[in-house]
Amino acid sequence: MGVRLQVLGVVLLGLLVSGGAGLLMHRVELDNAGQTLDRRVAAAQEAVASTAQRYVDAVQLVAGGLEALPAVDATSFTSVTAPLGRLWLPGAASAEFVVAVQHSDVRAAEDAWRAKGVVGLTLRPATDAGRHYFTVLQRNLAQDASDGVGQDLTTAPEAALALERAQRIGLPAVSGPYVLPRDADLPEQERQQSVVLLQRVVDQVTGELRGFVELTVRMQAFFTDTMLQPSRELVDVTLSAIEGNAWAPMARISRQHVGGPDLRRSVIVQVADQQWRLVVVTDSEALMGAEGHLDAGMVFSGLALTVVTAVLVHTLATSRRRAEDRVTQATADLRHQATLLSAVMNTIGDGVVLLGADGPAVWLNPAARELLGDDVERHPPAEWARLLDAYETDGVTPFRFDHLVKRRVEAQAEIIVRGRRLDVRTRPLVHQDGDGGAVAVLRDVTDLHDADEKVRASEELLQLLLDGARDYAIYLLGRDGAVVSWSANAERIKGYREDEVIGHPYAMFFTPEEAAEGVPQRIIAQATEHGRVEIDGPRVRRNGSRYWVHGTLTAVRGPDGSIRGFVKVGQDVTERKTAERAVERLNAELEQRVAERTADLREANAELESFSYSVSHDLRAPLRAVDGFAKMLALDHGDALDEQGRRYLDRIRAGAQRMGELIDGLLAFSRLQRQEMASARVQVDQLVAEVWDELSVERGDRDIVLIVGDLPDAKGDPRLIRHVVANLVGNAVKYTRAVSPARIEIGHRVTAGGDATYYVKDNGAGFDMRYADKLFKVFQRLHRAEDYEGTGIGLALTHRIVVRHGGQIWADAAPGEGATFYFTLPAYADTLLEVGG
């Protein structure tokens, strides 16, 4: 009865212990799976953050390169963005240069960028909004990227908001996800959500906004390439961005899996000025090194031990107490050791392989089975290279596992197995009776190697950009102001080798006077506070010579806003400074000469004015006498003269009056060049109406059709412009007197440069264009005075008035078919837009 009770007690105790241990081990496995998932999620978070930071760095460096150039055009943009095509930028579609344009300046901006080398550019404003953002330059980074030059980004609210943020904060900005207009026509299953990364570009001299550097990224391609390795064991991974008050998915990687997902993690990734969320869902059994059956094994092992113990208890129940105690203690120790060994081997993430003395694997833990598979137990190490597709790190030479196993010392090697990079370490097991085999520990270092490669690629990109700007010394400073990176161009301009400047303070390049005044420290402090500071002043080369530098010092900030260092861009402008000083001296001399010539001119004008007065007074007196006496003779003695005598008197008076008109014309012609011109708004259509009314006597009862189109207001001297209108319209009335009905048309057309071209057209006598060069010369007439009266000064005076306003005047005519006179005047801007459309 006592033996049965003991056996029953052992069985009950074994069941309780086995069940409790199984539950405990199940909890341990879940905790281990959670820790493994945390490591995978951290690797995925780092992969997304580092790849996104690569874009941010590329945008900043391209923007810095464009800011350092005197101007942005098609050639400089192509040169600065050329390195982007050689970089690993997953999902990158294109790099663009975007400019902000007011709605009223669209056509002017289009002409300006065509002049900068963008052939055939057509800007397509999407709306009538006051401000547009146009893509004017583009470099395609993907084979399927389409041409987006000329597109208006205001059609995409996400891109427009990001542009406004980039201009406001002066730092890189990333847009919310949206479908690119160029992708809108793709089938729905091929469309991707995309984002754009932006960095503003400002003029180093004036601080004015030049535009924005934009990188367009298709998020599914970005996410797939970035997560190729980190997502290998994950069932579902989603990358989202904030859209309003909710998270909007941008890209997703999902794999089919038999089991149900029981683990979920969510982390935030900081990208430029925005946050993305990475959500990971997986099954604990899908995680390499986390799966296991320790709980079931523990239960079955406990049951087996319970049965064994019960048998032993039943068998040895009658033995001595000492033997019973020894058996009980041995059983407890064995259970404890087995539990510890099983827990350790099944929970560690590294693979462990036990190799026998003759080579084949005799035992593998779950992580090793995940890395190598189950077939290695049935094959010797000499066949593992073929079985596992294993190579040296060159990816070509098969790896000889048998050589590694046969070594009698500890060994280490790095190999590639099925595309994964493994670190393999072996240690021999030596028994007293000879060789006992070896233990191999395998660790997956693929993610670590990829991270190292990405860092190296970023460093190569940085050095490529630093060495590419030949005319600029570009180097990096640490957050403490010490030099941390040096370029070949910096060495060429400053004369220092890399080993002579790395680790040294920024102050070493300044003159002793500026260094003593703390100028380097103030520049760094200003760049820290404002993000960017412009530098212009003398510097010292290695050989002690001084030169003049112009450039910028820009602060580089991390995602959290902390200072990571500074980018220094400088250009040797010694020759330009020397030329500027020479120009200043020449300007001073020129101003002195102008002042002297101006004084001489004033004296000459005064003498000419005196001469004009004298001519006017001295010539008019005899003419008045001739006209007066001829008139008296006609009145007092006209009856005594015959018809021919009276005709002679009329010709004498007409000649005197014509001579007076010639003198008036000559005086007006000479005074026009000397008198000051007013500048005001001139309503040309009102002048036409006034002149037409004044010509009512000349028109009489003639049949004249006047057509006046929309005439924009001009900018100039109202009195002088009135003379131009009066002369041209008066000539049209005069030279159409032989035509009925007469037709006179007055209109305008818009020309480039902000001027308006007016014209006066008639169907009168016209003239031969072979003599058109005489039109605007004094006393040159193309018609006989008997047919058409005049002095030959009116058109010459009109020509001089138009030229003084900065315009031109010309004519087009044919004998008997009429004439058209064209002239240009500065247009009053508002009415030019209103009338010209």
Secondary structure, 3 states (H helix, E strand, C coil): CHHHHHHHHHHHHHHHHHHHHHHHHHHHHHHHHHHHHHHHHHHHHHHHHHHHHHHHHHHHHHHHHHHHCCCCCHHHHHHHHHHHHHCCCCCEEEEEEEEEEEHHHHHHHHHHHHHCCCCCCCCCCCCCCCEEEEEEEEEECCCCCCCCCCCEHHHCHHHHHHHHHHHHHCCCEECCCECCHHHCCCCHHHCCCEEEEEEEEECCCCCCEEEEEEEEEEHHHHHHHHCCCCCCCCCEEEEEEEECCEEEEEEEEECCCCCCCCEEEEEEEEECCEEEEEEEEECHHHCCCCCCCHHHHHHHHHHHHHHHHHHHHHHHCCCCHHHHHHHHHHHHHHHHHHHHHHHHHHHCCCEEEEECCCCCEEEECHHHHHHHCCHHHHCCHHHHHHHHCEECCCCCCECCHHHHHHCCCCEEEEEEECCEEEEEEEEEEEECCEEEEEEEEEEECHHHHHHHHHHHHHHHHHHHHHHHCCCCEEEEECCCCEEEECCHHHHHHHCCCHHHHCCCEHHHHCCHHHHHCCHHHHHHHHHHHHCEEEEEEEEECCCCCEEEEEEEEEEEECCCCCEEEEEEEEEECHHHHHHHHHHHHHHHHHHHHHHHHHHHHHHHHHHHHHHHHHHHHHHHHHHHHHHHHHHHHHHHHHHHCCHHHHHHHHHHHHHHHHHHHHHHHHHHHHHHCCCCCCCEEECHHHHHHHHHHHCHHHHCCCCEEEEECCCCCEEECHHHHHHHHHHHHHHHHHCCCCCCCEEEEEEEEECCCCEEEEEEEECCCCCCHHHHHHCCCCCCCCCCCCCCCCCCCHHHHHHHHHHHCCCCEEEEECCCCCEEEEEEEEECHHHHHHHHC
